Amino acid sequence: MRLVAATLYALRIPFVESFSHSATERRWSDSVVVRVRDEAGTEGFGEGTPRPYVTGEIVETMLEHLTCELWPRVADRELPPACNLEALAAFLPETSLAGAIAPHASRAALELAVLDCALRRAGRPLATLLPPRRSRVTYSGVITAGPIPRAVQHARQMRAIGLHDVKVKVGFDDDIARVTAVREALGHDASLRLDANGAWSFERAVHVLNAVAPLGIAAVEQPLPRGPVEDLARLRQAIPVPIMADESLVTPADAEALIAGEAVDLFNVRISKCGGLARSLAIAERAAKAGVGVQVGSQVGETAILSAAGRHLAAALPTVAFVEGSFGTLLLAEDVSVESVRFGHRGEASLLTGPGLGIRVVEERLRRRTVAVHELTTAG
């Protein structure tokens, strides 16, 4: 079966509550959904979340890249069989984007759409390609930036619903007081990690992390800006808190450099950031081989489409340190699938067993929440 059409939806779904960290504040989703259709009428959906401070993409460049570079090179081509994730990923061409680290949000969106379409045509769930190793996935909570009293309120709410793993955004003048207050609100049974989104200098990172280490910090995510691997390696030797790479981990080459430099203890693997499911899986497998832990992360504002892909990945990995995402309508005013992907009590969520990614996307919701729609055919 050949791919004959695609639709690009630039989404803007309001958040229930704004989400802030040291790099930005978000009040709505910035997401691009791709729908592909083959000549038999089978559809598949994928999603990418462009972030200028992560991959260098924005919504506009993502739409242009999909329209002018990626779609013309897969349109009217035969889809590979739905039995090999690597073959489906290799169906997509290698591309670059001027001014970006990598056009990974674009690639992820199209890869997931092609994968979903091929699997649905075969009547197979993604779990046949990524067999689950656990019966459910347990998610983390995230406490955004803002006044300390609000952070404490969120921490108490998370404790009340039984979340064991919690992350708090840092990178501000009140970091030590914030972490101390959140730890007190959570109690000492919860796992607490920090995320600076690259906001600290080396000296500030050493100061804050040595001060809060006695509170029991499971990891600190991206304490320094993306830069030389040696900076993270030097920081790793200066602090007692495990370091997780996020913005420093975009490409497979980044993964190799971080491993070779013994720079971090964990990788934050995010499907949109890392260029799709196949590349995310490969990075996670490379990390495991090197003794580096893996967090399956998410982009703030992703819909059920990326959340579903992340759940399949988290369920399939032999070991996973933490899992993020699947906030669904806890964060979004409206999600795009029939099925709810929201995690429940204690952060637990069941596996997705339906065909393709395991969710049914409601196109009416996409169009209602879209600020731009691009219709593509085999003619371009």
C-alpha positions in Angstrom: 0.0 0.0 0.0 1.2 3.5 -0.9 0.9 6.7 1.1 -1.4 9.0 -0.8 -2.2 11.9 1.5 -1.3 13.7 4.7 -2.8 16.4 6.9 -0.8 18.6 9.2 -2.6 20.1 12.2 -0.8 22.8 14.2 -2.5 22.5 17.6 -3.0 25.1 20.3 -4.9 23.5 23.2 -5.2 25.6 26.3 -3.8 24.3 29.6 -5.9 23.9 32.7 -3.1 25.7 34.5 0.0 27.3 33.1 3.2 25.3 33.2 6.5 27.1 33.9 10.2 26.3 34.2 13.4 28.3 33.9 13.4 28.3 30.1 9.8 29.2 29.4 6.2 29.5 30.5 3.4 27.6 28.6 -0.3 28.3 28.7 -1.2 26.0 25.8 0.1 23.1 23.8 2.5 23.8 20.8 2.1 20.5 19.0 1.9 19.4 15.4 -0.1 16.3 14.6 0.4 14.4 11.3 -2.3 12.2 9.8 -1.3 10.0 6.9 -3.6 7.9 4.7 -2.8 5.0 2.4 -4.5 4.1 -0.9 -6.9 1.8 0.9 -8.1 4.6 3.2 -6.2 3.4 6.3 -5.1 6.3 8.5 -2.4 6.8 11.0 -1.6 9.6 13.4 1.7 10.9 14.8 2.8 14.0 16.8 5.8 16.1 17.4 6.3 18.9 19.9 8.8 21.5 18.5 10.8 23.3 21.1 13.4 25.9 20.1 15.4 25.4 23.3 15.5 21.6 22.8 15.9 20.7 19.1 15.8 24.2 17.6 12.4 23.7 15.9 9.3 25.9 16.1 5.8 25.1 14.8 6.4 27.1 11.6 9.7 25.5 10.7 8.2 22.1 11.5 5.3 22.6 9.2 7.6 23.7 6.4 10.0 20.9 6.9 7.2 18.3 6.8 5.7 19.9 3.8 8.8 20.5 1.7 11.3 17.9 2.8 9.8 14.8 4.5 6.4 14.3 2.9 7.6 14.6 -0.8 10.1 11.8 -0.1 7.6 9.3 1.3 4.5 10.2 -0.7 3.4 7.5 -3.2 5.9 5.0 -1.8 5.0 1.5 -0.6 4.9 1.2 3.1 7.1 -1.5 4.5 5.5 -4.4 6.4 4.3 -3.7 9.9 6.5 -6.3 11.5 9.8 -4.4 11.8 10.2 -1.1 13.7 13.6 -0.4 12.2 12.3 -0.9 8.7 9.4 1.4 9.3 11.8 4.0 10.7 14.2 3.6 7.8 11.3 4.4 5.5 11.9 8.1 6.5 14.7 9.9 4.8 17.6 11.6 6.7 17.1 15.4 6.7 18.6 18.4 8.3 17.2 21.8 9.2 19.1 25.1 9.1 19.6 26.6 12.6 18.4 23.4 14.4 20.2 20.7 16.2 18.0 18.2 14.5 14.5 18.2 12.9 13.5 15.5 15.4 9.9 16.7 16.2 9.2 16.6 12.5 10.7 13.2 12.1 8.9 11.8 15.2 5.5 13.0 14.0 5.8 11.4 10.6 7.4 8.2 11.9 4.6 7.7 14.4 1.9 8.4 11.8 3.5 5.9 9.3 3.9 3.3 12.1 0.3 3.8 13.3 -1.0 3.5 9.7 1.0 0.3 8.9 0.0 -1.4 12.1 -3.7 -0.5 11.7 -3.7 -1.8 8.1 -2.4 -5.1 9.5 -4.8 -5.0 12.5 -1.8 -5.3 14.9 -1.1 -3.3 18.1 2.3 -1.6 18.6 2.9 -4.1 21.5 3.6 -6.8 18.8 6.7 -4.8 17.9 7.5 -3.7 21.5 6.4 -6.5 23.7 5.6 -5.1 27.2 7.7 -6.3 30.2 5.3 -5.0 32.8 1.5 -5.0 33.2 1.2 -1.3 34.0 3.3 1.9 33.8 3.8 4.1 36.8 4.2 7.9 36.1 5.9 10.7 38.0 4.4 14.0 39.0 5.9 17.4 38.1 5.8 20.6 40.2 6.2 23.6 38.0 7.9 26.9 38.7 6.0 29.5 40.7 5.6 30.7 44.3 6.8 28.3 47.0 3.3 28.0 48.6 1.9 26.8 45.3 4.7 24.3 44.9 3.9 23.0 48.4 0.2 22.8 47.5 1.0 20.7 44.5 3.3 18.5 46.5 0.6 17.8 49.0 -1.9 17.0 46.2 0.6 14.5 44.7 1.2 12.9 48.1 -2.6 12.6 48.5 -3.0 10.7 45.3 -0.1 8.4 46.1 2.5 9.5 43.6 5.9 8.1 44.7 8.1 9.8 42.1 8.0 13.6 41.9 10.1 16.2 40.0 10.3 19.9 40.9 11.5 22.6 38.5 14.4 24.6 39.8 16.8 27.3 38.4 15.7 30.3 40.5 16.9 32.4 43.4 14.8 30.4 45.9 15.9 26.9 44.8 17.1 25.7 48.2 14.0 26.9 50.1 11.8 25.5 47.3 13.3 22.0 47.4 13.3 22.0 51.2 9.6 23.0 51.4 8.6 20.4 48.7 10.5 17.6 50.5 8.8 18.5 53.8 5.4 18.4 52.1 6.1 15.1 50.3 7.5 13.4 53.2 10.7 11.3 53.1 9.1 8.2 51.4 8.7 9.9 48.1 11.5 10.0 45.4 12.4 13.6 44.7 14.4 14.8 41.7 15.1 18.2 40.3 15.1 19.8 36.8 17.0 22.9 36.1 16.5 23.0 32.4 20.1 24.2 32.0 19.6 27.3 34.1 22.5 27.0 36.4 26.1 28.0 36.1 28.7 25.5 37.3 29.2 27.3 40.6 25.5 27.7 41.2 24.9 24.0 40.5 27.5 23.0 43.0 26.2 25.3 45.7 22.5 24.3 45.4 23.1 20.6 44.9 25.5 20.2 47.8 23.0 22.2 50.0 19.9 20.0 49.1 21.7 16.6 48.9 20.9 15.7 52.5 17.2 15.9 51.6 17.6 12.8 49.5 17.6 13.9 45.8 17.3 11.0 43.3 18.7 12.9 40.4 19.1 16.4 38.9 18.1 16.9 35.3 20.1 19.1 33.0 21.8 21.3 35.6 24.0 23.1 33.1 23.1 24.4 29.6 23.8 22.2 26.6 27.5 22.5 25.9 30.8 20.6 26.2 30.4 17.1 27.7 33.4 17.9 29.9 31.4 20.4 31.9 28.8 17.8 33.0 31.6 15.3 33.7 33.4 17.8 35.9 30.1 18.6 37.7 29.4 15.0 38.2 32.7 14.7 40.2 31.8 17.7 42.3 28.4 16.8 43.6 26.8 13.9 45.4 23.6 13.9 43.3 23.2 11.7 40.1 23.0 13.8 36.9 20.4 13.2 34.1 21.0 14.5 30.6 18.0 16.1 28.8 18.7 19.0 26.5 22.2 17.6 26.1 20.8 14.4 24.7 19.1 15.0 21.3 21.0 12.8 18.8 22.6 9.4 18.9 25.9 11.2 18.6 25.1 13.1 21.8 24.4 9.8 23.6 27.8 8.4 22.5 29.6 11.5 23.6 28.0 11.5 27.0 28.7 7.8 27.5 32.3 8.2 26.4 32.9 11.2 28.7 31.3 9.4 31.7 29.4 12.7 32.0 26.0 11.6 33.4 24.2 8.8 35.3 20.9 8.9 33.5 19.4 9.8 30.1 16.0 11.5 29.7 14.7 9.9 26.5 11.8 11.8 24.9 10.3 10.5 21.7 9.8 13.9 20.0 13.2 15.2 21.1 15.0 12.1 20.1 13.5 11.7 16.6 10.9 9.0 17.0 10.2 5.7 18.6 12.9 3.7 16.9 15.7 6.2 17.7 14.5 6.6 21.3 14.5 2.8 21.7 18.1 2.6 20.2 19.3 5.3 22.6 17.7 3.6 25.6 19.3 0.3 24.6 22.7 1.9 24.2 22.3 3.5 27.6 21.5 0.2 29.2 24.5 -1.4 27.7 26.7 1.4 29.1 25.2 1.2 32.6 23.3 4.5 32.2 19.8 4.7 33.6 16.8 5.8 31.5 13.9 8.0 32.2 11.1 7.9 29.5 10.3 11.6 29.4 7.7 13.8 27.7 7.2 17.2 26.3 4.8 19.5 28.2 1.6 19.8 26.2 1.8 16.6 24.2 -1.5 15.0 23.4 -2.6 11.3 23.8 -0.7 10.5 20.6 2.8 11.0 22.0 1.6 9.9 25.4 0.5 6.5 23.9 3.9 6.1 22.1 5.7 6.9 25.4 3.7 4.4 27.3 4.6 1.6 24.8 8.3 2.5 25.1 8.2 2.6 28.9 6.4 -0.7 29.1 8.9 -2.4 26.8 12.2 -1.4 28.3 13.9 -4.0 30.6 14.4 -1.3 33.2 13.2 2.3 33.5 14.1 4.6 36.3 11.2 7.1 35.9 8.4 7.7 33.5 6.8 11.1 32.7 3.8 12.3 30.7 0.2 11.0 30.2 -1.2 14.0 31.9 -4.0 14.2 29.4 -6.9 16.4 30.7 -5.0 16.9 34.0 -3.2 19.5 31.9 -5.0 19.9 28.6 -8.4 21.5 28.4 -9.2 18.8 25.9 -7.4 15.7 24.6 -7.7 14.3 21.1 -8.5 10.6 21.7 -11.5 8.6 22.6 -9.5 6.8 25.2 -8.2 8.6 28.2 -4.5 8.3 28.6 -4.4 10.0 32.1 -2.6 8.1 34.8 -4.6 7.3 37.9 -4.0 6.8 41.6 -0.4 6.3 42.5 0.5 7.4 38.9 -0.5 4.0 37.5 -1.8 3.5 34.0 -2.8 0.4 32.1 -1.3 -0.8 28.8 -2.8 0.2 25.5 -3.8 -2.9 23.5 -5.8 -1.5 20.5 -4.4 -1.5 16.9 -1.6 0.9 16.0 -0.7 3.2 18.9 -3.8 1.9 20.8 -5.8 5.1 20.7 -8.6 6.4 18.4 -8.0 10.1 17.4 -11.1 12.3 17.0 -10.5 14.5 14.0 -13.2 16.9 15.1 -11.2 17.7 18.2 -8.1 18.2 16.1 -9.8 20.7 13.8 -11.5 22.5 16.8 -8.1 23.0 18.4 -6.1 23.8 15.3 -4.6 27.2 14.3 -3.3 26.0 10.9 -4.1 23.0 8.7 -2.0 21.8 5.7 -3.4 19.3 3.3 -0.8 17.3 1.4 -1.2 14.9 -1.5 1.1 12.8 -3.7 1.3 15.8 -6.0 2.9 17.9 -3.2 
